[in-house]
Amino acid sequence: MAIPDYQAIMLPLLKFASDGKEHSIEEARGKMASIFSLTDEEKKALLPSGRQTVFSNRVAWAKVYLHHAGILNSPRRGYFQISERGREVLSENPRDLNVKYLERFPEFIEFRTTDKKPKKAAAQVQIESNEETPEEMLESAYQRLRADLTADVLGRLKNCSPEFFERLVVEVLLKMGYGGSRTEAGEAIGASGDEGIDGIINEDRLGLDVIYLQAKRWQGTVGRPEIQKFVGALHGKRAKKGIFITTGTFSTEALDFVSKIESKVALIDGKQLAGMMIDFNVGVTPQAAYETKRVDSDYFDEE
């Protein structure tokens, strides 16, 4: 079955705590995974940031919401226990627990209401009706913004001049640590033609190894024949490593061919190039930064 959202986890989590004992959040994750019959793949699925699993995040937020509704207590760090209110809720034998149910408790309303100004009402309704945890909503919003920016950058890449594209590729490679100095990289990739650039660039600043490079501003798909020509050029120069960059895409046959040859060839399509530009701040500028924080439990430990 699919990974349950954090609201679906609330009632099973409360029932798990119904024995009145203190339970760790780690223990709860194992129990919830068993209840929902999650596969190893589902348990290992990560949030877009790659820093936490989706399921662990949802179990944690189910616990947080129940805690702020006064249904669960937190007797010590990393542990929870059913409260008297939690027992009363279970005595009602609810079909499920969700945000709407928890809104009957004033403590929960206070927890959820971060800004009571009218202009925030629409956003608040959207948040409350969403099945994602706050981290998931934040990361989903970031991914949407990044996807829009990637599309915008890629559109501009396809319309720039060959000379500008040459300079841009040099800039990206330099930001990634290739090419030594800007002058050396520019000279190494100086020969242009066929609406692309061909040349040799240092793999490291010491010039201990080199990489053969080809870049093409193509609107369509680069097929296997083009990649075979590139690999042939590598062999002709006795080169073992190469990078083929395009503003278009690569065919399945091209990708499959590269995976089976001895030479190490990296294929970078337009979307990947745009992503690298975003990651290394080439052609983009930071607009805003948001820092998320969590409570430092050790700070409050008086023992």
C-alpha positions as CSV (number, residue, x, y, z in Angstrom):
1,M,0.0,0.0,0.0
2,A,1.0,3.6,-0.4
3,I,2.8,5.5,2.4
4,P,0.0,6.9,4.6
5,D,-0.2,10.6,5.2
6,Y,0.4,12.0,8.7
7,Q,-3.3,12.3,9.5
8,A,-3.9,8.6,8.7
9,I,-1.2,7.7,11.2
10,M,-2.7,9.7,14.1
11,L,-5.3,7.2,15.3
12,P,-3.1,4.1,15.0
13,L,-0.4,6.0,16.9
14,L,-2.8,6.9,19.7
15,K,-4.0,3.3,19.9
16,F,-0.4,2.2,20.1
17,A,0.0,4.5,23.2
18,S,-3.2,3.3,24.8
19,D,-1.2,0.9,27.1
20,G,-0.1,4.0,29.1
21,K,3.6,3.2,28.8
22,E,6.3,5.5,27.5
23,H,7.2,4.8,23.9
24,S,10.0,6.1,21.8
25,I,9.4,7.6,18.4
26,E,11.7,5.1,16.9
27,E,9.6,2.2,18.3
28,A,6.5,3.9,17.0
29,R,7.9,4.1,13.5
30,G,8.5,0.3,13.5
31,K,5.0,-0.4,14.8
32,M,3.3,2.0,12.3
33,A,5.3,0.5,9.4
34,S,4.0,-3.0,10.5
35,I,0.4,-1.8,10.8
36,F,0.4,-0.2,7.3
37,S,2.4,-3.1,5.8
38,L,5.0,-0.9,4.3
39,T,7.6,-2.4,2.0
40,D,11.3,-1.8,2.5
41,E,11.2,0.5,-0.5
42,E,8.4,2.6,1.0
43,K,10.1,2.8,4.3
44,K,13.3,4.0,2.6
45,A,11.6,6.6,0.4
46,L,13.2,10.0,1.0
47,L,11.9,13.6,1.0
48,P,13.2,15.7,-1.9
49,S,16.0,17.0,0.3
50,G,17.3,13.5,0.9
51,R,17.8,14.2,4.6
52,Q,14.9,12.2,6.0
53,T,12.5,9.4,5.0
54,V,9.0,10.4,4.1
55,F,7.5,7.9,6.5
56,S,9.7,8.9,9.5
57,N,8.7,12.5,8.9
58,R,5.0,11.7,8.8
59,V,5.1,9.6,12.0
60,A,7.0,12.5,13.7
61,W,4.4,15.1,12.7
62,A,1.5,12.8,13.7
63,K,3.0,12.7,17.1
64,V,3.6,16.5,17.2
65,Y,0.0,17.2,16.2
66,L,-1.4,14.9,18.9
67,H,1.0,16.4,21.4
68,H,-0.2,19.9,20.7
69,A,-3.8,18.8,20.9
70,G,-3.1,17.5,24.4
71,I,-3.7,13.9,23.4
72,L,-0.2,12.8,23.9
73,N,2.3,13.9,26.5
74,S,6.1,14.1,26.0
75,P,7.6,12.9,29.3
76,R,11.2,13.1,28.0
77,R,13.2,13.6,24.9
78,G,12.2,11.3,22.1
79,Y,9.4,9.6,24.0
80,F,5.6,10.0,24.2
81,Q,2.7,8.7,26.4
82,I,-1.0,8.9,26.2
83,S,-2.7,11.7,28.2
84,E,-6.0,11.7,30.1
85,R,-7.5,13.6,27.1
86,G,-6.1,10.9,24.8
87,R,-8.0,8.2,26.8
88,E,-11.2,10.3,26.5
89,V,-10.7,10.5,22.8
90,L,-10.2,6.8,22.5
91,S,-13.4,6.2,24.6
92,E,-15.3,8.0,21.9
93,N,-14.2,5.3,19.5
94,P,-13.6,7.7,16.6
95,R,-13.4,6.3,13.0
96,D,-10.2,8.4,12.4
97,L,-8.3,11.4,13.7
98,N,-7.4,14.3,11.5
99,V,-6.8,18.0,11.7
100,K,-10.5,18.8,11.6
101,Y,-11.1,16.6,14.7
102,L,-8.2,18.2,16.6
103,E,-9.6,21.7,16.0
104,R,-12.0,21.1,18.9
105,F,-9.1,21.6,21.3
106,P,-8.0,25.3,21.9
107,E,-4.4,24.3,22.4
108,F,-4.3,22.9,18.9
109,I,-6.0,26.0,17.4
110,E,-3.4,28.1,19.0
111,F,-0.6,25.9,17.7
112,R,-2.0,26.1,14.1
113,T,-2.7,29.8,14.1
114,T,0.5,31.5,13.4
115,D,-1.0,34.7,12.1
116,K,-4.6,35.8,12.6
117,K,-4.5,38.5,10.0
118,P,-7.3,38.2,7.4
119,K,-4.8,38.2,4.5
120,K,-3.4,34.9,5.8
121,A,-6.8,33.1,5.9
122,A,-6.6,31.7,2.4
123,A,-3.1,30.3,3.0
124,Q,-4.2,28.9,6.4
125,V,-7.1,27.0,4.8
126,Q,-4.8,25.6,2.2
127,I,-2.4,24.3,4.8
128,E,-5.1,22.8,6.9
129,S,-6.6,20.9,4.0
130,N,-3.2,19.6,2.8
131,E,-2.2,16.0,3.7
132,E,1.5,16.9,3.6
133,T,3.6,17.6,6.6
134,P,5.1,21.2,6.9
135,E,8.4,19.9,5.6
136,E,6.8,18.2,2.7
137,M,4.8,21.4,1.8
138,L,8.0,23.5,2.1
139,E,10.0,21.1,-0.1
140,S,7.1,20.7,-2.6
141,A,6.9,24.5,-3.0
142,Y,10.7,24.6,-3.4
143,Q,10.6,21.9,-6.1
144,R,7.8,23.8,-8.0
145,L,9.8,27.0,-7.9
146,R,12.9,25.2,-9.0
147,A,11.1,23.4,-11.9
148,D,9.8,26.8,-13.1
149,L,13.2,28.3,-12.9
150,T,14.8,25.4,-14.7
151,A,12.3,25.7,-17.6
152,D,13.0,29.5,-17.8
153,V,16.8,29.0,-17.8
154,L,16.6,26.2,-20.4
155,G,14.4,28.4,-22.7
156,R,17.1,31.1,-22.6
157,L,19.9,28.5,-23.2
158,K,18.2,27.4,-26.4
159,N,18.0,31.0,-27.7
160,C,21.5,32.2,-26.8
161,S,24.3,32.6,-29.4
162,P,27.0,30.0,-29.8
163,E,29.6,32.4,-28.4
164,F,27.5,33.1,-25.3
165,F,26.9,29.3,-24.9
166,E,30.6,28.7,-25.0
167,R,31.3,31.2,-22.3
168,L,28.4,29.8,-20.2
169,V,29.7,26.2,-20.4
170,V,33.2,27.5,-19.3
171,E,31.6,29.3,-16.4
172,V,29.7,26.3,-15.2
173,L,32.7,24.0,-15.4
174,L,34.8,26.4,-13.5
175,K,32.2,26.7,-10.8
176,M,32.2,22.9,-10.6
177,G,36.0,22.9,-10.1
178,Y,37.2,22.0,-13.6
179,G,39.5,23.8,-16.0
180,G,42.0,25.5,-13.7
181,S,41.9,29.2,-14.3
182,R,39.3,31.1,-16.4
183,T,42.0,31.9,-19.0
184,E,43.2,28.3,-19.3
185,A,39.6,27.0,-19.6
186,G,38.8,29.6,-22.2
187,E,41.8,28.8,-24.3
188,A,41.2,25.0,-24.0
189,I,37.6,25.4,-25.3
190,G,38.3,28.0,-27.8
191,A,37.6,26.1,-31.0
192,S,33.9,26.5,-32.0
193,G,31.8,25.1,-34.8
194,D,28.6,23.3,-35.6
195,E,26.7,25.5,-33.1
196,G,28.7,23.9,-30.3
197,I,32.1,23.9,-28.8
198,D,34.8,21.2,-28.8
199,G,38.0,21.2,-26.8
200,I,40.0,19.8,-23.9
201,I,39.6,21.0,-20.3
202,N,41.6,20.1,-17.2
203,E,39.8,17.7,-14.8
204,D,41.5,19.3,-11.9
205,R,43.4,22.5,-11.1
206,L,46.7,20.7,-11.3
207,G,46.0,19.4,-14.8
208,L,46.8,15.8,-13.9
209,D,44.1,14.6,-16.2
210,V,42.1,16.1,-19.0
211,I,38.5,15.7,-20.3
212,Y,37.4,16.0,-23.9
213,L,34.3,18.2,-24.2
214,Q,31.6,18.7,-26.8
215,A,28.6,21.0,-26.4
216,K,25.7,21.5,-28.9
217,R,22.8,23.8,-28.8
218,W,20.2,21.4,-30.1
219,Q,16.5,21.7,-29.9
220,G,15.8,18.0,-30.4
221,T,17.2,14.7,-29.3
222,V,20.8,13.6,-29.6
223,G,20.9,10.1,-30.9
224,R,23.4,7.3,-30.6
225,P,25.2,8.1,-33.9
226,E,26.3,11.5,-32.5
227,I,27.6,9.9,-29.3
228,Q,29.5,7.3,-31.3
229,K,31.2,10.0,-33.3
230,F,32.1,11.7,-30.0
231,V,33.5,8.5,-28.6
232,G,35.5,7.9,-31.8
233,A,37.0,11.4,-31.3
234,L,38.0,10.4,-27.8
235,H,39.7,7.3,-29.1
236,G,41.5,9.4,-31.8
237,K,42.9,11.6,-29.1
238,R,43.7,8.7,-26.8
239,A,41.4,10.3,-24.3
240,K,39.6,8.2,-21.7
241,K,37.1,10.8,-20.4
242,G,34.5,13.0,-22.1
243,I,31.6,15.3,-21.4
244,F,28.8,15.8,-24.0
245,I,26.6,18.7,-23.2
246,T,23.4,19.6,-25.2
247,T,20.5,21.9,-24.7
248,G,18.3,19.1,-26.0
249,T,17.9,15.6,-24.7
250,F,19.5,12.2,-25.3
251,S,17.8,9.2,-26.8
252,T,17.5,5.9,-24.9
253,E,19.9,4.3,-27.3
254,A,22.5,7.0,-26.7
255,L,22.3,6.6,-22.9
256,D,22.4,2.8,-23.2
257,F,25.5,3.0,-25.5
258,V,27.4,5.1,-23.0
259,S,26.6,2.7,-20.2
260,K,28.3,-0.2,-22.0
261,I,31.5,1.4,-23.3
262,E,34.9,1.4,-21.6
263,S,35.4,5.2,-21.9
264,K,33.9,7.3,-19.2
265,V,31.5,9.7,-20.9
266,A,29.1,11.9,-19.1
267,L,26.0,13.0,-21.0
268,I,24.5,16.3,-19.7
269,D,21.1,17.3,-21.3
270,G,19.5,20.7,-21.2
271,K,17.6,20.2,-18.0
272,Q,20.6,18.9,-16.2
273,L,22.7,21.8,-17.4
274,A,20.1,24.3,-16.2
275,G,20.0,22.5,-12.9
276,M,23.8,22.9,-12.6
277,M,23.5,26.6,-13.4
278,I,21.0,26.9,-10.5
279,D,23.1,24.9,-8.1
280,F,26.3,26.9,-8.8
281,N,24.6,30.3,-9.3
282,V,25.5,30.7,-13.0
283,G,23.0,33.0,-14.7
284,V,20.7,33.1,-11.6
285,T,20.7,35.1,-8.4
286,P,19.4,34.3,-5.0
287,Q,16.1,36.0,-4.3
288,A,15.3,34.8,-0.8
289,A,16.5,32.3,1.8
290,Y,14.5,30.5,4.5
291,E,16.2,28.7,7.4
292,T,14.2,26.1,9.2
293,K,15.1,25.3,12.8
294,R,14.3,22.7,15.5
295,V,14.4,22.8,19.2
296,D,17.8,21.9,20.7
297,S,16.6,19.4,23.4
298,D,20.1,19.2,24.9
299,Y,19.9,22.9,25.7
300,F,16.9,22.4,27.9
301,D,18.2,19.3,29.6
302,E,18.8,20.3,33.2
303,E,20.2,17.0,34.4
